[in-house]
């Protein structure tokens, strides 16, 4: 099992936008999502809004329009990168079949301020903002992406500020 982290940094919010996507198009490689963390990197003043985010599951080869590739970092320098994996934020998503939404959450896109401890400041601590974390137990399966499947952190509404997303996964 080889472990990687896809880093989607400072992605600008827009309504109906894939903020982070991991799409597997390989015939035999299986991608297993282990953790998803969010972070509020907004440093300039913005008029923040409540953004509605969904963690969506897709099948039947969804595609991204105008993708902005995310950096993929290997946990071990001897790992070979997944060969047919798309890790991108994008202007829009098309095709594929939405098979379900496993999480929905509201996210404040306002900039954090040092002197207060509202949700904006708490969103600066990824450990407090685990969108998903697989529990290693024989009865619990991680999110598994086979050929033609993907997960997308989708912004349904709200269009101000920036978002960092970190998706840790294994290739098997």
C-alpha positions in Angstrom: 0.0 0.0 0.0 1.4 3.4 -1.0 0.3 6.6 0.6 -0.1 10.1 -0.9 -1.5 13.5 0.0 -3.3 15.7 -2.6 -3.0 19.4 -1.6 -5.6 21.8 -3.0 -4.4 25.2 -1.8 -6.1 28.5 -1.9 -9.0 27.5 -4.1 -11.4 30.4 -4.6 -15.0 29.7 -3.7 -17.6 29.9 -6.4 -21.1 28.6 -6.5 -21.5 25.2 -8.2 -17.8 24.5 -8.2 -15.7 21.4 -7.5 -13.3 22.7 -4.8 -11.3 19.4 -4.8 -11.7 16.2 -6.8 -10.0 12.8 -6.9 -11.1 10.9 -10.0 -9.7 7.4 -10.7 -9.6 6.3 -14.3 -7.2 3.4 -13.9 -8.4 -0.1 -14.8 -6.7 -1.9 -11.9 -5.4 0.6 -9.4 -7.7 1.1 -6.4 -7.6 4.4 -4.6 -8.7 4.4 -0.9 -9.4 7.8 0.8 -8.1 7.8 4.3 -8.5 11.4 5.5 -9.9 14.8 4.2 -9.0 18.0 6.1 -10.1 21.5 5.4 -8.3 24.8 6.3 -9.2 28.5 6.0 -6.2 30.2 4.4 -8.0 33.6 3.8 -5.6 36.4 4.8 -7.1 39.4 3.1 -10.3 41.0 4.3 -13.4 39.6 2.6 -17.1 39.8 3.2 -17.5 36.2 4.2 -20.5 34.1 3.5 -21.7 30.7 4.6 -20.8 28.3 1.9 -22.6 25.0 1.6 -20.1 22.1 0.8 -21.0 18.5 -0.1 -18.7 15.5 -0.3 -20.1 13.9 -3.4 -19.5 10.4 -4.8 -19.5 9.8 -8.6 -19.3 6.9 -10.9 -19.2 6.6 -14.8 -16.2 8.7 -15.4 -17.0 12.3 -14.4 -14.8 15.0 -16.1 -13.6 18.4 -15.0 -13.8 21.6 -17.1 -10.7 23.8 -16.8 -9.0 21.7 -14.1 -6.3 23.2 -11.8 -4.2 20.3 -10.8 -3.4 19.7 -7.1 0.0 18.9 -5.9 0.3 15.2 -5.0 3.0 14.4 -2.4 4.2 10.8 -1.7 4.8 9.7 1.9 7.7 7.5 0.6 10.1 8.6 -2.1 10.0 5.1 -3.6 6.2 5.2 -4.2 5.1 5.4 -7.9 2.5 8.0 -8.5 -1.0 6.8 -9.6 -1.0 6.7 -13.4 -4.6 7.6 -14.2 -5.7 9.8 -11.3 -7.0 13.3 -11.6 -6.5 15.5 -8.5 -7.9 18.9 -9.4 -10.2 21.8 -8.5 -12.2 22.9 -11.5 -14.6 25.4 -13.0 -17.2 22.8 -13.4 -17.9 19.1 -13.5 -19.7 17.2 -16.2 -20.7 13.6 -17.0 -20.5 10.8 -14.6 -23.3 9.8 -12.3 -23.8 11.3 -8.8 -24.2 8.2 -6.6 -24.5 9.9 -3.3 -23.6 12.7 -0.8 -21.9 11.4 2.3 -21.3 14.8 4.1 -22.8 18.3 4.0 -21.5 21.2 5.9 -21.6 25.0 6.1 -18.2 26.8 6.0 -17.6 30.4 6.8 -15.5 32.0 4.1 -14.7 35.1 6.2 -11.0 35.8 7.0 -9.8 34.7 10.4 -8.9 37.4 13.0 -6.2 36.9 15.6 -8.2 38.5 18.4 -11.4 36.4 18.2 -12.3 32.8 18.4 -15.2 32.4 16.0 -15.6 29.6 13.5 -13.3 31.5 11.1 -10.4 31.1 13.5 -11.1 27.5 14.4 -11.1 26.7 10.6 -7.3 27.5 10.7 -6.7 24.2 12.5 -6.9 21.2 10.1 -7.2 18.8 13.1 -10.5 20.5 14.0 -11.7 20.4 10.5 -11.7 16.7 9.5 -14.3 16.3 6.9 -13.6 12.6 6.8 -11.3 10.2 8.6 -11.2 6.5 8.0 -11.3 4.5 11.3 -8.9 1.5 10.9 -11.2 -1.3 12.0 -12.0 -4.5 10.2 -15.7 -3.5 10.0 -15.2 -0.1 8.5 -14.2 0.4 4.9 -12.5 3.6 3.6 -14.0 5.5 0.7 -12.8 3.3 -2.2 -12.5 4.6 -5.8 -12.3 2.0 -8.5 -12.1 2.6 -12.3 -14.4 5.4 -13.3 -15.2 6.6 -9.8 -14.4 9.8 -7.9 -15.1 12.0 -4.9 -15.7 15.7 -5.2 -15.8 18.4 -2.5 -18.5 20.5 -4.2 -19.4 24.0 -3.2 -23.1 24.3 -3.7 -23.5 28.0 -2.8 -21.5 30.9 -1.6 -18.8 32.8 -3.4 -16.2 34.6 -1.3 -12.8 33.6 0.2 -10.4 30.7 -0.2 -10.2 27.1 0.9 -7.4 24.6 1.4 -8.3 20.9 1.2 -5.9 18.0 2.0 -6.9 14.5 0.8 -4.8 11.6 2.0 -5.2 8.4 0.1 -3.5 5.1 -0.7 -3.0 3.3 -4.0 -3.5 -0.4 -3.9 
